[in-house]
């Protein structure tokens, strides 16, 4: 017998639905961690002094713009 795992249309649909569900669940778990990392990065950037900002090529106003961006935005 020849068994093919995704030859039947209903099986293909259910596999695709399972993959979509996994993707959604993965994003639900991952998103708060991404937001927390952004929040921490923006706070660290805001805490840098002018000398450190010059070293990385960012002006104070650019740093303030980035730091003031809400964590849920890129």
mmCIF file of the N, C-alpha and C atoms, coordinates in Angstrom:
data_MODEL
# 
_entry.id   MODEL 
# 
loop_
_atom_site.group_PDB 
_atom_site.id 
_atom_site.type_symbol 
_atom_site.label_atom_id 
_atom_site.label_alt_id 
_atom_site.label_comp_id 
_atom_site.label_asym_id 
_atom_site.label_entity_id 
_atom_site.label_seq_id 
_atom_site.pdbx_PDB_ins_code 
_atom_site.Cartn_x 
_atom_site.Cartn_y 
_atom_site.Cartn_z 
_atom_site.occupancy 
_atom_site.B_iso_or_equiv 
_atom_site.pdbx_formal_charge 
_atom_site.auth_seq_id 
_atom_site.auth_comp_id 
_atom_site.auth_asym_id 
_atom_site.auth_atom_id 
_atom_site.pdbx_PDB_model_num 
ATOM 1   N N  . UNK A 1 1  ? 0.827  -1.187 0.000  1.00 0.00 ? 1  UNK A N  1 
ATOM 2   C CA . UNK A 1 1  ? 0.000  0.000  0.000  1.00 0.00 ? 1  UNK A CA 1 
ATOM 3   C C  . UNK A 1 1  ? 0.867  1.244  0.000  1.00 0.00 ? 1  UNK A C  1 
ATOM 4   N N  . UNK A 1 2  ? 0.350  2.266  -0.624 1.00 0.00 ? 2  UNK A N  1 
ATOM 5   C CA . UNK A 1 2  ? 1.064  3.526  -0.692 1.00 0.00 ? 2  UNK A CA 1 
ATOM 6   C C  . UNK A 1 2  ? 0.316  4.554  0.159  1.00 0.00 ? 2  UNK A C  1 
ATOM 7   N N  . UNK A 1 3  ? 0.918  4.947  1.263  1.00 0.00 ? 3  UNK A N  1 
ATOM 8   C CA . UNK A 1 3  ? 0.282  5.914  2.150  1.00 0.00 ? 3  UNK A CA 1 
ATOM 9   C C  . UNK A 1 3  ? 0.870  7.294  1.903  1.00 0.00 ? 3  UNK A C  1 
ATOM 10  N N  . UNK A 1 4  ? 0.033  8.214  1.520  1.00 0.00 ? 4  UNK A N  1 
ATOM 11  C CA . UNK A 1 4  ? 0.458  9.595  1.352  1.00 0.00 ? 4  UNK A CA 1 
ATOM 12  C C  . UNK A 1 4  ? -0.236 10.417 2.431  1.00 0.00 ? 4  UNK A C  1 
ATOM 13  N N  . UNK A 1 5  ? 0.533  11.222 3.137  1.00 0.00 ? 5  UNK A N  1 
ATOM 14  C CA . UNK A 1 5  ? -0.013 11.911 4.304  1.00 0.00 ? 5  UNK A CA 1 
ATOM 15  C C  . UNK A 1 5  ? -0.952 13.050 3.964  1.00 0.00 ? 5  UNK A C  1 
ATOM 16  N N  . UNK A 1 6  ? -0.824 13.661 2.805  1.00 0.00 ? 6  UNK A N  1 
ATOM 17  C CA . UNK A 1 6  ? -1.675 14.819 2.550  1.00 0.00 ? 6  UNK A CA 1 
ATOM 18  C C  . UNK A 1 6  ? -2.314 14.758 1.164  1.00 0.00 ? 6  UNK A C  1 
ATOM 19  N N  . UNK A 1 7  ? -2.703 13.582 0.725  1.00 0.00 ? 7  UNK A N  1 
ATOM 20  C CA . UNK A 1 7  ? -3.292 13.456 -0.601 1.00 0.00 ? 7  UNK A CA 1 
ATOM 21  C C  . UNK A 1 7  ? -4.782 13.750 -0.607 1.00 0.00 ? 7  UNK A C  1 
ATOM 22  N N  . UNK A 1 8  ? -5.439 13.590 0.506  1.00 0.00 ? 8  UNK A N  1 
ATOM 23  C CA . UNK A 1 8  ? -6.879 13.791 0.587  1.00 0.00 ? 8  UNK A CA 1 
ATOM 24  C C  . UNK A 1 8  ? -7.168 15.269 0.876  1.00 0.00 ? 8  UNK A C  1 
ATOM 25  N N  . UNK A 1 9  ? -8.062 15.905 0.128  1.00 0.00 ? 9  UNK A N  1 
ATOM 26  C CA . UNK A 1 9  ? -8.326 17.338 0.321  1.00 0.00 ? 9  UNK A CA 1 
ATOM 27  C C  . UNK A 1 9  ? -8.741 17.717 1.737  1.00 0.00 ? 9  UNK A C  1 
ATOM 28  N N  . UNK A 1 10 ? -9.570 16.910 2.394  1.00 0.00 ? 10 UNK A N  1 
ATOM 29  C CA . UNK A 1 10 ? -9.991 17.271 3.751  1.00 0.00 ? 10 UNK A CA 1 
ATOM 30  C C  . UNK A 1 10 ? -8.822 17.182 4.727  1.00 0.00 ? 10 UNK A C  1 
ATOM 31  N N  . UNK A 1 11 ? -7.911 16.263 4.477  1.00 0.00 ? 11 UNK A N  1 
ATOM 32  C CA . UNK A 1 11 ? -6.723 16.155 5.336  1.00 0.00 ? 11 UNK A CA 1 
ATOM 33  C C  . UNK A 1 11 ? -5.814 17.362 5.128  1.00 0.00 ? 11 UNK A C  1 
ATOM 34  N N  . UNK A 1 12 ? -5.683 17.785 3.883  1.00 0.00 ? 12 UNK A N  1 
ATOM 35  C CA . UNK A 1 12 ? -4.880 18.981 3.606  1.00 0.00 ? 12 UNK A CA 1 
ATOM 36  C C  . UNK A 1 12 ? -5.464 20.188 4.324  1.00 0.00 ? 12 UNK A C  1 
ATOM 37  N N  . UNK A 1 13 ? -6.782 20.303 4.276  1.00 0.00 ? 13 UNK A N  1 
ATOM 38  C CA . UNK A 1 13 ? -7.444 21.423 4.938  1.00 0.00 ? 13 UNK A CA 1 
ATOM 39  C C  . UNK A 1 13 ? -7.208 21.387 6.448  1.00 0.00 ? 13 UNK A C  1 
ATOM 40  N N  . UNK A 1 14 ? -7.345 20.226 7.051  1.00 0.00 ? 14 UNK A N  1 
ATOM 41  C CA . UNK A 1 14 ? -7.166 20.130 8.503  1.00 0.00 ? 14 UNK A CA 1 
ATOM 42  C C  . UNK A 1 14 ? -5.710 20.368 8.899  1.00 0.00 ? 14 UNK A C  1 
ATOM 43  N N  . UNK A 1 15 ? -4.767 19.934 8.072  1.00 0.00 ? 15 UNK A N  1 
ATOM 44  C CA . UNK A 1 15 ? -3.357 20.194 8.364  1.00 0.00 ? 15 UNK A CA 1 
ATOM 45  C C  . UNK A 1 15 ? -3.055 21.687 8.267  1.00 0.00 ? 15 UNK A C  1 
ATOM 46  N N  . UNK A 1 16 ? -3.634 22.334 7.272  1.00 0.00 ? 16 UNK A N  1 
ATOM 47  C CA . UNK A 1 16 ? -3.439 23.769 7.112  1.00 0.00 ? 16 UNK A CA 1 
ATOM 48  C C  . UNK A 1 16 ? -4.073 24.517 8.291  1.00 0.00 ? 16 UNK A C  1 
ATOM 49  N N  . UNK A 1 17 ? -5.258 24.100 8.700  1.00 0.00 ? 17 UNK A N  1 
ATOM 50  C CA . UNK A 1 17 ? -5.935 24.726 9.842  1.00 0.00 ? 17 UNK A CA 1 
ATOM 51  C C  . UNK A 1 17 ? -5.126 24.536 11.120 1.00 0.00 ? 17 UNK A C  1 
ATOM 52  N N  . UNK A 1 18 ? -4.559 23.359 11.298 1.00 0.00 ? 18 UNK A N  1 
ATOM 53  C CA . UNK A 1 18 ? -3.730 23.106 12.483 1.00 0.00 ? 18 UNK A CA 1 
ATOM 54  C C  . UNK A 1 18 ? -2.490 23.993 12.452 1.00 0.00 ? 18 UNK A C  1 
ATOM 55  N N  . UNK A 1 19 ? -1.896 24.153 11.271 1.00 0.00 ? 19 UNK A N  1 
ATOM 56  C CA . UNK A 1 19 ? -0.733 25.033 11.140 1.00 0.00 ? 19 UNK A CA 1 
ATOM 57  C C  . UNK A 1 19 ? -1.090 26.473 11.429 1.00 0.00 ? 19 UNK A C  1 
ATOM 58  N N  . UNK A 1 20 ? -2.253 26.928 10.943 1.00 0.00 ? 20 UNK A N  1 
ATOM 59  C CA . UNK A 1 20 ? -2.714 28.283 11.222 1.00 0.00 ? 20 UNK A CA 1 
ATOM 60  C C  . UNK A 1 20 ? -2.945 28.487 12.715 1.00 0.00 ? 20 UNK A C  1 
ATOM 61  N N  . UNK A 1 21 ? -3.559 27.516 13.352 1.00 0.00 ? 21 UNK A N  1 
ATOM 62  C CA . UNK A 1 21 ? -3.818 27.603 14.786 1.00 0.00 ? 21 UNK A CA 1 
ATOM 63  C C  . UNK A 1 21 ? -2.507 27.653 15.565 1.00 0.00 ? 21 UNK A C  1 
ATOM 64  N N  . UNK A 1 22 ? -1.555 26.828 15.165 1.00 0.00 ? 22 UNK A N  1 
ATOM 65  C CA . UNK A 1 22 ? -0.251 26.838 15.831 1.00 0.00 ? 22 UNK A CA 1 
ATOM 66  C C  . UNK A 1 22 ? 0.410  28.206 15.679 1.00 0.00 ? 22 UNK A C  1 
ATOM 67  N N  . UNK A 1 23 ? 0.314  28.792 14.491 1.00 0.00 ? 23 UNK A N  1 
ATOM 68  C CA . UNK A 1 23 ? 0.894  30.114 14.261 1.00 0.00 ? 23 UNK A CA 1 
ATOM 69  C C  . UNK A 1 23 ? 0.260  31.177 15.143 1.00 0.00 ? 23 UNK A C  1 
ATOM 70  N N  . UNK A 1 24 ? -1.047 31.132 15.270 1.00 0.00 ? 24 UNK A N  1 
ATOM 71  C CA . UNK A 1 24 ? -1.758 32.088 16.113 1.00 0.00 ? 24 UNK A CA 1 
ATOM 72  C C  . UNK A 1 24 ? -1.350 31.920 17.576 1.00 0.00 ? 24 UNK A C  1 
ATOM 73  N N  . UNK A 1 25 ? -1.334 30.684 18.044 1.00 0.00 ? 25 UNK A N  1 
ATOM 74  C CA . UNK A 1 25 ? -0.938 30.428 19.442 1.00 0.00 ? 25 UNK A CA 1 
ATOM 75  C C  . UNK A 1 25 ? 0.503  30.847 19.686 1.00 0.00 ? 25 UNK A C  1 
ATOM 76  N N  . UNK A 1 26 ? 1.366  30.600 18.726 1.00 0.00 ? 26 UNK A N  1 
ATOM 77  C CA . UNK A 1 26 ? 2.762  30.985 18.857 1.00 0.00 ? 26 UNK A CA 1 
ATOM 78  C C  . UNK A 1 26 ? 2.895  32.507 18.993 1.00 0.00 ? 26 UNK A C  1 
ATOM 79  N N  . UNK A 1 27 ? 2.157  33.248 18.169 1.00 0.00 ? 27 UNK A N  1 
ATOM 80  C CA . UNK A 1 27 ? 2.195  34.714 18.254 1.00 0.00 ? 27 UNK A CA 1 
ATOM 81  C C  . UNK A 1 27 ? 1.616  35.213 19.576 1.00 0.00 ? 27 UNK A C  1 
ATOM 82  N N  . UNK A 1 28 ? 0.573  34.561 20.072 1.00 0.00 ? 28 UNK A N  1 
ATOM 83  C CA . UNK A 1 28 ? -0.009 34.963 21.350 1.00 0.00 ? 28 UNK A CA 1 
ATOM 84  C C  . UNK A 1 28 ? 0.977  34.802 22.500 1.00 0.00 ? 28 UNK A C  1 
ATOM 85  N N  . UNK A 1 29 ? 1.773  33.767 22.437 1.00 0.00 ? 29 UNK A N  1 
ATOM 86  C CA . UNK A 1 29 ? 2.770  33.526 23.479 1.00 0.00 ? 29 UNK A CA 1 
ATOM 87  C C  . UNK A 1 29 ? 3.973  34.447 23.289 1.00 0.00 ? 29 UNK A C  1 
ATOM 88  N N  . UNK A 1 30 ? 4.391  34.665 22.054 1.00 0.00 ? 30 UNK A N  1 
ATOM 89  C CA . UNK A 1 30 ? 5.599  35.421 21.762 1.00 0.00 ? 30 UNK A CA 1 
ATOM 90  C C  . UNK A 1 30 ? 5.416  36.932 21.923 1.00 0.00 ? 30 UNK A C  1 
ATOM 91  N N  . UNK A 1 31 ? 4.254  37.450 21.591 1.00 0.00 ? 31 UNK A N  1 
ATOM 92  C CA . UNK A 1 31 ? 4.033  38.896 21.553 1.00 0.00 ? 31 UNK A CA 1 
ATOM 93  C C  . UNK A 1 31 ? 4.357  39.614 22.864 1.00 0.00 ? 31 UNK A C  1 
ATOM 94  N N  . UNK A 1 32 ? 3.909  39.148 24.017 1.00 0.00 ? 32 UNK A N  1 
ATOM 95  C CA . UNK A 1 32 ? 4.268  39.873 25.254 1.00 0.00 ? 32 UNK A CA 1 
ATOM 96  C C  . UNK A 1 32 ? 5.780  39.951 25.497 1.00 0.00 ? 32 UNK A C  1 
ATOM 97  N N  . UNK A 1 33 ? 6.510  38.917 25.092 1.00 0.00 ? 33 UNK A N  1 
ATOM 98  C CA . UNK A 1 33 ? 7.965  38.938 25.257 1.00 0.00 ? 33 UNK A CA 1 
ATOM 99  C C  . UNK A 1 33 ? 8.609  39.961 24.324 1.00 0.00 ? 33 UNK A C  1 
ATOM 100 N N  . UNK A 1 34 ? 8.100  40.071 23.116 1.00 0.00 ? 34 UNK A N  1 
ATOM 101 C CA . UNK A 1 34 ? 8.596  41.071 22.161 1.00 0.00 ? 34 UNK A CA 1 
ATOM 102 C C  . UNK A 1 34 ? 8.313  42.470 22.703 1.00 0.00 ? 34 UNK A C  1 
ATOM 103 N N  . UNK A 1 35 ? 7.103  42.685 23.208 1.00 0.00 ? 35 UNK A N  1 
ATOM 104 C CA . UNK A 1 35 ? 6.745  43.987 23.761 1.00 0.00 ? 35 UNK A CA 1 
ATOM 105 C C  . UNK A 1 35 ? 7.620  44.353 24.957 1.00 0.00 ? 35 UNK A C  1 
ATOM 106 N N  . UNK A 1 36 ? 7.870  43.397 25.824 1.00 0.00 ? 36 UNK A N  1 
ATOM 107 C CA . UNK A 1 36 ? 8.712  43.649 26.993 1.00 0.00 ? 36 UNK A CA 1 
ATOM 108 C C  . UNK A 1 36 ? 10.134 44.019 26.561 1.00 0.00 ? 36 UNK A C  1 
ATOM 109 N N  . UNK A 1 37 ? 10.661 43.313 25.582 1.00 0.00 ? 37 UNK A N  1 
ATOM 110 C CA . UNK A 1 37 ? 12.009 43.614 25.088 1.00 0.00 ? 37 UNK A CA 1 
ATOM 111 C C  . UNK A 1 37 ? 12.069 45.020 24.492 1.00 0.00 ? 37 UNK A C  1 
ATOM 112 N N  . UNK A 1 38 ? 11.063 45.396 23.721 1.00 0.00 ? 38 UNK A N  1 
ATOM 113 C CA . UNK A 1 38 ? 11.022 46.752 23.152 1.00 0.00 ? 38 UNK A CA 1 
ATOM 114 C C  . UNK A 1 38 ? 10.976 47.803 24.257 1.00 0.00 ? 38 UNK A C  1 
ATOM 115 N N  . UNK A 1 39 ? 10.134 47.564 25.249 1.00 0.00 ? 39 UNK A N  1 
ATOM 116 C CA . UNK A 1 39 ? 10.003 48.499 26.357 1.00 0.00 ? 39 UNK A CA 1 
ATOM 117 C C  . UNK A 1 39 ? 11.344 48.679 27.071 1.00 0.00 ? 39 UNK A C  1 
ATOM 118 N N  . UNK A 1 40 ? 12.014 47.592 27.349 1.00 0.00 ? 40 UNK A N  1 
ATOM 119 C CA . UNK A 1 40 ? 13.312 47.650 28.030 1.00 0.00 ? 40 UNK A CA 1 
ATOM 120 C C  . UNK A 1 40 ? 14.356 48.342 27.162 1.00 0.00 ? 40 UNK A C  1 
ATOM 121 N N  . UNK A 1 41 ? 14.392 48.022 25.875 1.00 0.00 ? 41 UNK A N  1 
ATOM 122 C CA . UNK A 1 41 ? 15.358 48.650 24.965 1.00 0.00 ? 41 UNK A CA 1 
ATOM 123 C C  . UNK A 1 41 ? 15.140 50.161 24.898 1.00 0.00 ? 41 UNK A C  1 
ATOM 124 N N  . UNK A 1 42 ? 13.890 50.583 24.843 1.00 0.00 ? 42 UNK A N  1 
ATOM 125 C CA . UNK A 1 42 ? 13.590 52.009 24.736 1.00 0.00 ? 42 UNK A CA 1 
ATOM 126 C C  . UNK A 1 42 ? 13.928 52.737 26.028 1.00 0.00 ? 42 UNK A C  1 
ATOM 127 N N  . UNK A 1 43 ? 13.731 52.081 27.143 1.00 0.00 ? 43 UNK A N  1 
ATOM 128 C CA . UNK A 1 43 ? 14.126 52.701 28.418 1.00 0.00 ? 43 UNK A CA 1 
ATOM 129 C C  . UNK A 1 43 ? 15.641 52.827 28.513 1.00 0.00 ? 43 UNK A C  1 
ATOM 130 N N  . UNK A 1 44 ? 16.350 51.787 28.083 1.00 0.00 ? 44 UNK A N  1 
ATOM 131 C CA . UNK A 1 44 ? 17.819 51.851 28.103 1.00 0.00 ? 44 UNK A CA 1 
ATOM 132 C C  . UNK A 1 44 ? 18.325 52.965 27.190 1.00 0.00 ? 44 UNK A C  1 
ATOM 133 N N  . UNK A 1 45 ? 17.727 53.097 26.016 1.00 0.00 ? 45 UNK A N  1 
ATOM 134 C CA . UNK A 1 45 ? 18.119 54.145 25.089 1.00 0.00 ? 45 UNK A CA 1 
ATOM 135 C C  . UNK A 1 45 ? 17.887 55.516 25.707 1.00 0.00 ? 45 UNK A C  1 
ATOM 136 N N  . UNK A 1 46 ? 16.767 55.698 26.368 1.00 0.00 ? 46 UNK A N  1 
ATOM 137 C CA . UNK A 1 46 ? 16.460 56.977 27.013 1.00 0.00 ? 46 UNK A CA 1 
ATOM 138 C C  . UNK A 1 46 ? 17.439 57.294 28.137 1.00 0.00 ? 46 UNK A C  1 
ATOM 139 N N  . UNK A 1 47 ? 18.017 56.273 28.739 1.00 0.00 ? 47 UNK A N  1 
ATOM 140 C CA . UNK A 1 47 ? 18.953 56.465 29.857 1.00 0.00 ? 47 UNK A CA 1 
ATOM 141 C C  . UNK A 1 47 ? 20.385 56.768 29.421 1.00 0.00 ? 47 UNK A C  1 
ATOM 142 N N  . UNK A 1 48 ? 20.678 56.599 28.136 1.00 0.00 ? 48 UNK A N  1 
ATOM 143 C CA . UNK A 1 48 ? 22.046 56.864 27.675 1.00 0.00 ? 48 UNK A CA 1 
ATOM 144 C C  . UNK A 1 48 ? 22.351 58.357 27.729 1.00 0.00 ? 48 UNK A C  1 
ATOM 145 N N  . UNK A 1 49 ? 23.597 58.687 28.105 1.00 0.00 ? 49 UNK A N  1 
ATOM 146 C CA . UNK A 1 49 ? 23.979 60.098 28.115 1.00 0.00 ? 49 UNK A CA 1 
ATOM 147 C C  . UNK A 1 49 ? 24.350 60.539 26.693 1.00 0.00 ? 49 UNK A C  1 
ATOM 148 N N  . UNK A 1 50 ? 24.511 61.850 26.509 1.00 0.00 ? 50 UNK A N  1 
ATOM 149 C CA . UNK A 1 50 ? 24.772 62.393 25.170 1.00 0.00 ? 50 UNK A CA 1 
ATOM 150 C C  . UNK A 1 50 ? 26.042 61.830 24.551 1.00 0.00 ? 50 UNK A C  1 
ATOM 151 N N  . UNK A 1 51 ? 27.063 61.610 25.351 1.00 0.00 ? 51 UNK A N  1 
ATOM 152 C CA . UNK A 1 51 ? 28.315 61.054 24.838 1.00 0.00 ? 51 UNK A CA 1 
ATOM 153 C C  . UNK A 1 51 ? 28.094 59.648 24.274 1.00 0.00 ? 51 UNK A C  1 
ATOM 154 N N  . UNK A 1 52 ? 27.364 58.834 25.007 1.00 0.00 ? 52 UNK A N  1 
ATOM 155 C CA . UNK A 1 52 ? 27.092 57.467 24.538 1.00 0.00 ? 52 UNK A CA 1 
ATOM 156 C C  . UNK A 1 52 ? 26.224 57.479 23.280 1.00 0.00 ? 52 UNK A C  1 
ATOM 157 N N  . UNK A 1 53 ? 25.271 58.398 23.234 1.00 0.00 ? 53 UNK A N  1 
ATOM 158 C CA . UNK A 1 53 ? 24.425 58.506 22.039 1.00 0.00 ? 53 UNK A CA 1 
ATOM 159 C C  . UNK A 1 53 ? 25.262 58.910 20.820 1.00 0.00 ? 53 UNK A C  1 
ATOM 160 N N  . UNK A 1 54 ? 26.191 59.857 21.015 1.00 0.00 ? 54 UNK A N  1 
ATOM 161 C CA . UNK A 1 54 ? 27.077 60.248 19.907 1.00 0.00 ? 54 UNK A CA 1 
ATOM 162 C C  . UNK A 1 54 ? 27.906 59.060 19.437 1.00 0.00 ? 54 UNK A C  1 
ATOM 163 N N  . UNK A 1 55 ? 28.361 58.236 20.379 1.00 0.00 ? 55 UNK A N  1 
ATOM 164 C CA . UNK A 1 55 ? 29.166 57.059 20.027 1.00 0.00 ? 55 UNK A CA 1 
ATOM 165 C C  . UNK A 1 55 ? 28.408 56.100 19.114 1.00 0.00 ? 55 UNK A C  1 
ATOM 166 N N  . UNK A 1 56 ? 27.104 56.016 19.281 1.00 0.00 ? 56 UNK A N  1 
ATOM 167 C CA . UNK A 1 56 ? 26.334 55.107 18.440 1.00 0.00 ? 56 UNK A CA 1 
ATOM 168 C C  . UNK A 1 56 ? 25.645 55.833 17.279 1.00 0.00 ? 56 UNK A C  1 
ATOM 169 N N  . UNK A 1 57 ? 25.916 57.142 17.160 1.00 0.00 ? 57 UNK A N  1 
ATOM 170 C CA . UNK A 1 57 ? 25.429 57.894 16.018 1.00 0.00 ? 57 UNK A CA 1 
ATOM 171 C C  . UNK A 1 57 ? 23.969 58.298 16.088 1.00 0.00 ? 57 UNK A C  1 
ATOM 172 N N  . UNK A 1 58 ? 23.478 58.531 17.301 1.00 0.00 ? 58 UNK A N  1 
ATOM 173 C CA . UNK A 1 58 ? 22.082 58.926 17.484 1.00 0.00 ? 58 UNK A CA 1 
ATOM 174 C C  . UNK A 1 58 ? 22.046 60.233 18.268 1.00 0.00 ? 58 UNK A C  1 
ATOM 175 N N  . UNK A 1 59 ? 21.228 61.161 17.816 1.00 0.00 ? 59 UNK A N  1 
ATOM 176 C CA . UNK A 1 59 ? 21.080 62.416 18.543 1.00 0.00 ? 59 UNK A CA 1 
ATOM 177 C C  . UNK A 1 59 ? 20.119 62.231 19.709 1.00 0.00 ? 59 UNK A C  1 
ATOM 178 N N  . UNK A 1 60 ? 20.142 63.170 20.632 1.00 0.00 ? 60 UNK A N  1 
ATOM 179 C CA . UNK A 1 60 ? 19.245 63.123 21.783 1.00 0.00 ? 60 UNK A CA 1 
ATOM 180 C C  . UNK A 1 60 ? 17.791 63.142 21.310 1.00 0.00 ? 60 UNK A C  1 
ATOM 181 N N  . UNK A 1 61 ? 17.483 63.967 20.316 1.00 0.00 ? 61 UNK A N  1 
ATOM 182 C CA . UNK A 1 61 ? 16.087 64.048 19.850 1.00 0.00 ? 61 UNK A CA 1 
ATOM 183 C C  . UNK A 1 61 ? 15.650 62.742 19.180 1.00 0.00 ? 61 UNK A C  1 
ATOM 184 N N  . UNK A 1 62 ? 16.559 62.098 18.446 1.00 0.00 ? 62 UNK A N  1 
ATOM 185 C CA . UNK A 1 62 ? 16.226 60.793 17.845 1.00 0.00 ? 62 UNK A CA 1 
ATOM 186 C C  . UNK A 1 62 ? 15.981 59.752 18.934 1.00 0.00 ? 62 UNK A C  1 
ATOM 187 N N  . UNK A 1 63 ? 16.812 59.762 19.957 1.00 0.00 ? 63 UNK A N  1 
ATOM 188 C CA . UNK A 1 63 ? 16.651 58.816 21.062 1.00 0.00 ? 63 UNK A CA 1 
ATOM 189 C C  . UNK A 1 63 ? 15.328 59.049 21.776 1.00 0.00 ? 63 UNK A C  1 
ATOM 190 N N  . UNK A 1 64 ? 14.974 60.308 21.987 1.00 0.00 ? 64 UNK A N  1 
ATOM 191 C CA . UNK A 1 64 ? 13.705 60.620 22.647 1.00 0.00 ? 64 UNK A CA 1 
ATOM 192 C C  . UNK A 1 64 ? 12.518 60.193 21.790 1.00 0.00 ? 64 UNK A C  1 
ATOM 193 N N  . UNK A 1 65 ? 12.640 60.386 20.468 1.00 0.00 ? 65 UNK A N  1 
ATOM 194 C CA . UNK A 1 65 ? 11.559 59.945 19.568 1.00 0.00 ? 65 UNK A CA 1 
ATOM 195 C C  . UNK A 1 65 ? 11.349 58.440 19.659 1.00 0.00 ? 65 UNK A C  1 
ATOM 196 N N  . UNK A 1 66 ? 12.445 57.695 19.608 1.00 0.00 ? 66 UNK A N  1 
ATOM 197 C CA . UNK A 1 66 ? 12.350 56.234 19.687 1.00 0.00 ? 66 UNK A CA 1 
ATOM 198 C C  . UNK A 1 66 ? 11.830 55.811 21.057 1.00 0.00 ? 66 UNK A C  1 
ATOM 199 N N  . UNK A 1 67 ? 12.373 56.409 22.102 1.00 0.00 ? 67 UNK A N  1 
ATOM 200 C CA . UNK A 1 67 ? 11.986 56.036 23.467 1.00 0.00 ? 67 UNK A CA 1 
ATOM 201 C C  . UNK A 1 67 ? 10.519 56.352 23.762 1.00 0.00 ? 67 UNK A C  1 
ATOM 202 N N  . UNK A 1 68 ? 9.963  57.336 23.085 1.00 0.00 ? 68 UNK A N  1 
ATOM 203 C CA . UNK A 1 68 ? 8.572  57.719 23.344 1.00 0.00 ? 68 UNK A CA 1 
ATOM 204 C C  . UNK A 1 68 ? 7.574  56.905 22.500 1.00 0.00 ? 68 UNK A C  1 
ATOM 205 N N  . UNK A 1 69 ? 8.082  56.066 21.608 1.00 0.00 ? 69 UNK A N  1 
ATOM 206 C CA . UNK A 1 69 ? 7.203  55.244 20.793 1.00 0.00 ? 69 UNK A CA 1 
ATOM 207 C C  . UNK A 1 69 ? 6.593  54.138 21.669 1.00 0.00 ? 69 UNK A C  1 
ATOM 208 N N  . UNK A 1 70 ? 5.283  53.955 21.610 1.00 0.00 ? 70 UNK A N  1 
ATOM 209 C CA . UNK A 1 70 ? 4.668  52.901 22.416 1.00 0.00 ? 70 UNK A CA 1 
ATOM 210 C C  . UNK A 1 70 ? 5.265  51.517 22.106 1.00 0.00 ? 70 UNK A C  1 
ATOM 211 N N  . UNK A 1 71 ? 5.368  50.676 23.104 1.00 0.00 ? 71 UNK A N  1 
ATOM 212 C CA . UNK A 1 71 ? 6.025  49.383 22.957 1.00 0.00 ? 71 UNK A CA 1 
ATOM 213 C C  . UNK A 1 71 ? 5.339  48.482 21.945 1.00 0.00 ? 71 UNK A C  1 
ATOM 214 N N  . UNK A 1 72 ? 4.066  48.690 21.682 1.00 0.00 ? 72 UNK A N  1 
ATOM 215 C CA . UNK A 1 72 ? 3.360  47.817 20.740 1.00 0.00 ? 72 UNK A CA 1 
ATOM 216 C C  . UNK A 1 72 ? 3.608  48.239 19.284 1.00 0.00 ? 72 UNK A C  1 
ATOM 217 N N  . UNK A 1 73 ? 4.290  49.368 19.078 1.00 0.00 ? 73 UNK A N  1 
ATOM 218 C CA . UNK A 1 73 ? 4.660  49.780 17.726 1.00 0.00 ? 73 UNK A CA 1 
ATOM 219 C C  . UNK A 1 73 ? 6.123  49.487 17.488 1.00 0.00 ? 73 UNK A C  1 
ATOM 220 N N  . UNK A 1 74 ? 6.436  49.172 16.254 1.00 0.00 ? 74 UNK A N  1 
ATOM 221 C CA . UNK A 1 74 ? 7.835  48.877 15.908 1.00 0.00 ? 74 UNK A CA 1 
ATOM 222 C C  . UNK A 1 74 ? 8.704  50.081 15.975 1.00 0.00 ? 74 UNK A C  1 
# 
